[in-house]
Amino acid sequence: MKRKAKAQWRGPGADGAGVLHSTSGVLDGTPYSAYTRFKSEDGLAGTNPEELIAAAHAGCFAMALSFRLSAAGFTADTLDVDATLTMENDGGWSIKSIHLDLKGSVPGVDAEQFAELAQAAKANCPVSKALNCEITLSAELV
C-alpha cells in the first residue's frame, strides 16, 4: 500500500508559501508557510506539517484502538482523541513529544482493559511507530 501527497513551495523560507495536494483531494490547495507554522496559532491562514502529523496520529491511534476493541469483543460508541504535538528549537527544530488525550465511550469494557487496549494501540499504530519522539497517553472511559 502506498499513499501520496504533494507540496509545492515558492519563495524564500521566511516569506515564501506553499500549497499541499493529496490523492483524495482533501488537502488540494491547502496553504502553508512559515507564518502558519511559527506564528499563526489560530490556523486560519493555513496548516503546517506539525498540525498534519498531530491529526494523522490522532486518527491512526483512534482507528488502531477501534480494531483492538473489536478484537476483544467491544464496539466503541465514541473515541475522542486530542493529539498535542510539542516542537522545540534547541539549536534546531525538532518534535519532542506528542500527547494523546483519549476519552472513550465503550459499553461493557472496564477501565483497566480499556487502558491496556489503549496503551497497545498507542505503541503499535503505524504513525506512533514512525515517530521518533516521546509519546504519552491519558485515557478516560466515560
N, C-alpha and C positions, 0 to 999 in steps of 0.2 A: 504494500500500500504506500502510495506517495501522495502528499498534499503540497500544493504550491501557492505561493503568494509573490507579489512583485512590488518593489519600491522604486520610485523614480525621484531623484533629488536634483535640485537646481540651485546653484549659487554657493556662496561660502558657508561654512559650518554655522557660524553665529547668526547670520542674516538670511541664509537660504531657507528653502522649504521643499517639501516633497509631498507626494501622494502615494497611497497604498492601493493595491488592487488584489483581489483574490478570485480564485476559480469560481467560487459560489456566487460572487457578486456582492457579498455583504460588505466588503471593505472598499468597493470600487469608488475611487476618487476621494478616499478619506485623507484629509490633510494631516501632516505632521511637520514639526520644525523644532529648532532649539527652544523657541519660545514655548511651544506646547509641552516640551519635555521638562524644561527647567523653571519656567515662570508662571505659566497659566494653570493654577490649581483647579479652576472650575471646569476645565475640559471643553469649554465652549468653542475654542479656536481650533480644536482638532485633538488627535490622540498622540500617544507616544509609545515607544517599544515596551516600557515597563508596565503601562496600563494593559497592553495587549497580553503580556506574559501573565499578569495577575488574573485577567479574565480567562485565559486558557487554563491556568492552574485551577481556578475555582470550578470551571466546567468539567475538566478532566477528573478532578477529585470527586465531585458530586456523582458523575456517571460511574466511576470505579466503585464508590460506596454503594450505589444502587445495585450494581451487579453482585457485590458481596452480600448485601442484604437479601437479594433474590435467591442466591445460592443457599442461604441459611433459612429460607422459608418465609421471609418477610417482604412486605411491599411498603415503601415509604409513601406517606401522604405528601410530605414535602421535605426537601433537603435544601435549606438556605445556607449558602456559603459566601462569606465575605473573605476575599483574599487581600491582604495588605502587604505590599512589597516595600522593602526598605532599601534604598540605594544611597551609598555614601561616597564621598570623594576623599580618599585618604592617599593622595598622591596619584590618583587615577580613579575614575568612577567604577564602582562595582556593586552588584546586587549582593547585599549582605544577608538578607533574610526574607522569608515570606511567612506570614502567619495566616493560617486558615481558621476562620471562626465559623463553626458549624452549629446550626440549630435544626434539629430534625424532628419530624412527627412521624413515628413508625409504630403502628399498632402491634402490640404483642411482644415487642422486644424489650428487654430490661436494660437499664442504664449501663451495666458492666459489659454486656455483649455489644451494645451499640458503640461504646468507646473502643472495644477491641477491634470491631469491624472497621471503625473509622481510622484507627491507627494503621491497620493493614492496608486500607485504601490509600492513605497518605504515603506510606512507604513504597507502594507498588504502582501508583498511577504513572503512566508514561511521562507526564510533564514533571512530576516530582523526580523521577529518575534522570531526567535531562538537566535538571538544575544543579548548579554547584554552589549551594548556599544552605544556610540553616533553614529548616522548615519546621515550624511549630504548629500545634493544633489545639484548639479548645473545642470540645464537643458537648453540646447540651441537648438532651432529649426533652422535648416539650410536649 
